[in-house]
């Protein structure tokens, strides 16, 4: 169990550029979550997957944001035409979602810090 | 609807003093409640969780929290603060039904420990 890994750790981009982040969950976990955390705030839910199915998207997720989990393993979060307001820490988390296997817990990665100049 | 309020965005204590971080929740169903800790430039690490068993929950690093339904509270305590406890702490409540592990976080409390 290597934990949840996210890549890159830091991303600096210019306004208007597209960026993509990757998350590799813990291998047997079938639920994967994306959260966004801005300075001085707690994480806010963006979207989550059960295996490859995207089950819910927050209203925070504008049409410039898209997330995929094509084979139910790793996930990508893409932001198109980035804006300065997108600057934040993007956190990925996974959960087993099987009864009796810590299914109520979320295991977080270290996050990707995005800075939009 | 699920929500969490953390009272006090910054708390400062002396090393060896009691730590008390406050969390009140709102939930339309019996909640699962969590405390996470975040060190600078790191993700969130689970400290402890309440899932309807014992109301006094013990976690890692000497922290504990007590679920009080009548007060809708889940305050985090530690009898004696250590310098290494300086971090940001987040309280979270679970979602409803099938979304039980979609969490709602408070805005966090930064704990400063003075020597």
Interface residues (C-beta under 8 A of the other chain):
Chain A: X4 X31 X33 X40 X41 X42 X43 X44 X45 X48 X56 X91 X93 X95 X97 X103 X104 X105 X106 X107 X108 X109 X110 X111 X113
Chain B: X4 X6 X9 X32 X34 X36 X41 X42 X43 X44 X45 X46 X49 X51 X90 X92 X94 X99 X100 X101 X102 X103 X104 X105 X106 X107 X108
